[in-house]
């Protein structure tokens, strides 16, 4: 019951907090945008694979948005978000053709290598990409309406909250589908899947594309709230943050990625304010504690409560 309504609770609490405390709207949108990317990474973790290069998809989506924004300055913000997701889909479909062949450390390192090649290329071609300075995105209209900064942030918060609920529902359906069940089987016994007549590579390929789409949408949302796209969006540190959030929130339910993302963003925000030069140490300490207290992530507590509240005999 709790996990069923958790996405709604995350969305409503984010909206209420953002409206009551306007200065938190930007951190909330950034946190939720990280949640989409972390959910993409979580899907692969369910298959026993960890990617340290998925920030590359968020970065590609951001630059795709810049191109559309400059060609059509009045393109709607919803169209730009769709373009970011589409960029993730196309790039994920291409890269996934190679990645579906690899597992374990080879999979993780190959993703990392490709993302670092992208990062280096974006930094070198200054006249096209703006180099390390990046490219600005003009504030787009939403549903044909131009907004000031405050209302624009509110709109992004509303849209990201709505998509949290929709995404959790769709990914939960995917987990329950034959393809989602086969994905978990990849982690335990991939050979057995092949004996059953199920292509392990096809199952993993679909999961990889889905993860790239979520990262593309994440990059689009992040670029809109930041108003700037830089190569740093695709740096390996950002990919590591997505993995951290996925572990922090847990992979037992899609909402875990968003719980972990909000926790991570606010932990980083207040730790950086209180311990400017040592906030990474605080985050690392939290992760170490979590490994001992809740190795399955924060969402595991909700799942455990659900099981305790379930009627006996069900």
C-alpha positions as CSV (number, residue, x, y, z in Angstrom):
1,X,0.0,0.0,0.0
2,X,2.8,2.4,1.0
3,X,4.8,1.7,-2.2
4,X,1.7,2.1,-4.3
5,X,1.1,5.6,-3.1
6,X,4.7,6.6,-2.6
7,X,5.1,8.3,-6.0
8,X,2.0,10.4,-5.3
9,X,3.5,11.3,-1.9
10,X,6.8,12.3,-3.4
11,X,5.0,14.4,-6.1
12,X,2.7,16.2,-3.6
13,X,5.4,16.8,-1.0
14,X,7.6,18.3,-3.7
15,X,4.9,20.6,-4.9
16,X,3.8,21.7,-1.4
17,X,7.4,22.3,-0.3
18,X,8.2,24.2,-3.5
19,X,5.2,26.4,-3.2
20,X,5.7,27.1,0.5
21,X,9.5,27.6,0.2
22,X,10.1,29.0,-3.3
23,X,13.9,29.0,-2.8
24,X,13.7,25.2,-2.8
25,X,12.0,24.8,-6.2
26,X,15.3,24.6,-8.1
27,X,16.9,22.0,-5.8
28,X,13.7,20.0,-6.0
29,X,13.5,20.0,-9.8
30,X,17.2,19.1,-9.9
31,X,16.7,16.3,-7.4
32,X,13.7,14.9,-9.4
33,X,15.6,15.1,-12.6
34,X,18.4,13.1,-11.1
35,X,15.8,10.6,-10.0
36,X,14.9,9.8,-13.6
37,X,18.5,9.1,-14.5
38,X,19.0,7.0,-11.3
39,X,15.9,5.0,-12.2
40,X,17.5,4.2,-15.6
41,X,20.6,3.0,-13.8
42,X,18.5,1.0,-11.4
43,X,16.9,-0.9,-14.3
44,X,20.3,-2.2,-15.3
45,X,21.3,-2.9,-11.7
46,X,18.3,-5.3,-11.5
47,X,20.1,-7.2,-14.2
48,X,23.3,-7.2,-12.2
49,X,25.0,-4.6,-14.4
50,X,26.3,-1.2,-13.3
51,X,27.0,1.6,-15.7
52,X,29.4,4.4,-14.9
53,X,28.7,6.2,-18.2
54,X,25.0,6.9,-18.3
55,X,25.5,10.6,-17.7
56,X,26.6,10.7,-21.4
57,X,22.9,10.2,-22.4
58,X,21.8,13.1,-20.2
59,X,24.5,15.2,-21.8
60,X,23.5,14.3,-25.4
61,X,19.9,15.0,-24.6
62,X,20.9,18.5,-23.3
63,X,22.8,19.4,-26.4
64,X,20.0,18.0,-28.6
65,X,17.7,20.4,-26.8
66,X,20.0,23.3,-27.5
67,X,20.0,22.6,-31.2
68,X,16.2,22.5,-31.3
69,X,16.0,25.6,-29.1
70,X,18.2,27.6,-31.4
71,X,16.6,26.4,-34.6
72,X,13.1,27.0,-33.3
73,X,13.3,29.6,-30.4
74,X,9.6,29.4,-29.7
75,X,9.5,25.6,-29.4
76,X,7.4,24.6,-26.5
77,X,9.1,23.2,-23.3
78,X,7.2,20.0,-23.5
79,X,8.5,19.5,-27.0
80,X,12.0,20.0,-25.8
81,X,11.5,17.4,-23.0
82,X,10.2,15.0,-25.6
83,X,13.2,15.7,-27.8
84,X,15.5,14.9,-24.9
85,X,13.9,11.6,-24.3
86,X,14.0,10.9,-28.1
87,X,17.7,11.7,-28.1
88,X,18.2,9.2,-25.3
89,X,16.2,6.6,-27.2
90,X,18.2,7.0,-30.4
91,X,21.6,7.1,-28.8
92,X,20.7,4.2,-26.5
93,X,19.5,2.1,-29.4
94,X,22.8,2.7,-31.2
95,X,25.1,2.2,-28.2
96,X,23.0,-0.7,-26.9
97,X,23.9,-2.7,-30.0
98,X,27.4,-3.0,-28.6
99,X,26.7,-2.9,-24.9
100,X,24.2,-5.8,-24.9
101,X,27.2,-8.2,-25.6
102,X,29.1,-7.3,-22.4
103,X,28.6,-8.0,-18.7
104,X,30.2,-7.2,-15.4
105,X,33.3,-5.0,-15.3
106,X,33.6,-4.9,-19.1
107,X,30.1,-3.4,-19.3
108,X,30.8,-0.8,-16.7
109,X,34.1,0.3,-18.1
110,X,33.0,0.4,-21.7
111,X,30.1,2.7,-20.8
112,X,32.6,4.8,-18.8
113,X,35.0,4.9,-21.8
114,X,32.3,6.0,-24.3
115,X,31.1,8.8,-22.0
116,X,34.6,10.1,-21.4
117,X,35.2,10.2,-25.2
118,X,32.0,12.2,-25.5
119,X,33.1,14.5,-22.7
120,X,36.5,15.1,-24.3
121,X,35.0,15.7,-27.8
122,X,32.4,18.2,-26.4
123,X,35.2,20.1,-24.7
124,X,37.4,20.3,-27.8
125,X,34.9,21.5,-30.4
126,X,34.5,24.9,-28.9
127,X,33.0,26.6,-31.9
128,X,30.2,24.0,-32.1
129,X,29.6,23.0,-28.4
130,X,30.9,26.1,-26.6
131,X,33.7,24.1,-25.0
132,X,33.8,23.9,-21.3
133,X,31.6,27.1,-21.1
134,X,28.7,25.2,-22.6
135,X,25.7,26.6,-24.4
136,X,22.8,28.5,-23.0
137,X,19.2,27.5,-23.5
138,X,16.6,30.3,-23.9
139,X,13.7,29.9,-21.5
140,X,11.0,28.2,-23.6
141,X,7.2,28.7,-23.3
142,X,5.0,26.0,-21.9
143,X,1.7,25.3,-23.6
144,X,2.2,28.6,-25.6
145,X,2.6,30.7,-22.4
146,X,5.7,32.7,-21.6
147,X,6.6,32.8,-17.9
148,X,8.9,34.7,-15.6
149,X,11.6,32.9,-13.6
150,X,9.4,32.1,-10.6
151,X,6.4,30.8,-12.6
152,X,8.8,29.0,-14.9
153,X,10.4,27.1,-12.0
154,X,6.9,26.3,-10.7
155,X,5.9,24.8,-14.1
156,X,9.0,22.7,-14.2
157,X,8.3,21.4,-10.7
158,X,4.7,20.6,-11.6
159,X,5.8,18.8,-14.8
160,X,8.6,16.8,-13.1
161,X,6.2,15.8,-10.3
162,X,3.6,14.6,-12.8
163,X,6.2,12.6,-14.7
164,X,7.4,11.0,-11.4
165,X,4.0,9.4,-10.9
166,X,3.7,8.4,-14.6
167,X,7.2,7.0,-14.8
168,X,6.9,5.0,-11.6
169,X,3.6,3.4,-12.8
170,X,5.0,2.5,-16.3
171,X,8.3,1.2,-14.9
172,X,6.4,-0.9,-12.3
173,X,4.4,-2.4,-15.1
174,X,7.6,-3.1,-17.0
175,X,9.1,-4.9,-14.0
176,X,5.9,-7.1,-13.8
177,X,6.0,-7.9,-17.5
178,X,7.7,-11.0,-18.9
179,X,10.6,-8.8,-20.2
180,X,11.0,-7.3,-16.8
181,X,11.0,-10.7,-15.1
182,X,13.5,-12.0,-17.6
183,X,15.7,-9.0,-16.8
184,X,16.0,-10.1,-13.2
185,X,16.8,-13.6,-14.4
186,X,19.8,-12.2,-16.2
187,X,21.4,-11.5,-12.8
188,X,20.9,-15.0,-11.5
189,X,21.2,-17.4,-14.5
190,X,21.6,-16.0,-18.0
191,X,22.3,-19.3,-19.5
192,X,19.0,-20.8,-18.2
193,X,17.2,-18.0,-20.1
194,X,18.8,-19.1,-23.3
195,X,17.8,-22.7,-22.7
196,X,14.2,-21.5,-22.2
197,X,14.3,-19.9,-25.7
198,X,14.5,-16.3,-24.4
199,X,17.2,-14.1,-26.0
200,X,19.2,-12.7,-23.1
201,X,20.7,-10.0,-25.4
202,X,17.3,-8.9,-26.6
203,X,16.0,-8.6,-23.0
204,X,19.1,-6.6,-22.0
205,X,18.9,-4.5,-25.2
206,X,15.4,-3.4,-24.4
207,X,16.3,-2.6,-20.8
208,X,19.3,-0.6,-22.0
209,X,17.2,1.5,-24.3
210,X,14.7,2.2,-21.6
211,X,17.4,3.3,-19.2
212,X,18.8,5.7,-21.9
213,X,15.4,7.2,-22.5
214,X,15.0,7.9,-18.8
215,X,18.5,9.5,-18.7
216,X,17.6,11.6,-21.8
217,X,14.5,12.9,-20.1
218,X,16.6,13.6,-17.0
219,X,19.1,15.6,-19.0
220,X,16.4,17.6,-20.7
221,X,14.8,18.5,-17.4
222,X,18.1,19.4,-15.8
223,X,19.1,21.6,-18.8
224,X,15.8,23.5,-18.6
225,X,16.1,24.3,-14.9
226,X,19.8,25.2,-15.2
227,X,19.4,27.1,-18.5
228,X,22.8,25.9,-19.6
229,X,24.3,22.7,-21.1
230,X,28.0,21.9,-20.5
231,X,30.2,18.8,-21.0
232,X,30.2,18.4,-17.2
233,X,26.8,16.9,-17.6
234,X,28.4,13.9,-19.1
235,X,31.5,13.6,-16.8
236,X,32.1,10.4,-15.0
237,X,31.5,12.0,-11.6
238,X,27.8,12.7,-12.6
239,X,27.5,9.0,-13.7
240,X,28.8,8.0,-10.3
241,X,26.2,10.2,-8.6
242,X,23.5,8.4,-10.5
243,X,24.8,5.0,-9.3
244,X,25.1,6.4,-5.7
245,X,21.4,7.6,-5.9
246,X,20.3,4.2,-7.2
247,X,22.0,2.4,-4.3
248,X,20.8,5.0,-1.8
249,X,17.2,4.7,-2.9
250,X,17.2,1.0,-3.7
251,X,15.9,-0.9,-6.7
252,X,13.0,-2.9,-5.2
253,X,10.5,-0.3,-6.4
254,X,10.8,2.5,-9.0
255,X,10.1,5.2,-6.4
256,X,13.3,4.3,-4.7
257,X,15.3,6.2,-7.3
258,X,13.3,9.4,-6.5
259,X,13.5,8.9,-2.8
260,X,17.3,8.5,-3.1
261,X,17.6,11.5,-5.5
262,X,15.7,13.9,-3.1
263,X,17.7,12.6,-0.2
264,X,21.0,13.0,-2.1
265,X,20.2,16.5,-3.4
266,X,19.3,17.9,0.0
267,X,22.1,16.1,1.8
268,X,24.5,17.6,-0.7
269,X,22.8,21.0,-0.4
270,X,23.0,21.3,3.4
271,X,26.3,19.4,3.7
272,X,27.9,21.8,1.2
273,X,26.5,24.8,3.1
274,X,27.8,23.5,6.5
275,X,31.0,21.8,5.4
276,X,32.0,23.5,2.2
277,X,35.2,21.6,1.7
278,X,34.1,18.2,3.1
279,X,30.6,17.6,1.9
280,X,31.8,14.5,-0.1
281,X,33.0,13.0,3.1
282,X,29.5,13.4,4.6
283,X,27.9,11.7,1.6
284,X,30.4,8.9,1.7
285,X,29.7,8.4,5.4
286,X,26.0,8.2,4.8
287,X,26.5,5.6,2.1
288,X,28.7,3.5,4.5
289,X,26.0,3.7,7.2
290,X,23.3,2.8,4.7
291,X,25.1,-0.3,3.6
292,X,25.0,-1.7,7.1
293,X,21.6,-0.4,8.1
294,X,19.6,-0.8,4.9
295,X,21.7,-2.6,2.2
296,X,18.6,-2.8,-0.1
297,X,18.2,1.0,0.0
298,X,15.7,3.4,1.6
299,X,12.8,2.0,-0.3
300,X,13.3,-1.3,1.4
301,X,11.8,0.2,4.5
302,X,8.6,1.0,2.7
303,X,8.5,-2.5,1.2
304,X,9.0,-4.0,4.6
305,X,6.2,-2.0,6.1
306,X,4.0,-3.0,3.3
307,X,4.6,-6.6,4.1
308,X,3.9,-6.1,7.8
309,X,0.6,-4.3,7.0
310,X,-0.6,-6.9,4.5
311,X,-3.5,-9.0,5.8
312,X,-2.5,-12.4,7.1
313,X,-2.8,-15.2,4.5
314,X,-2.3,-12.9,1.5
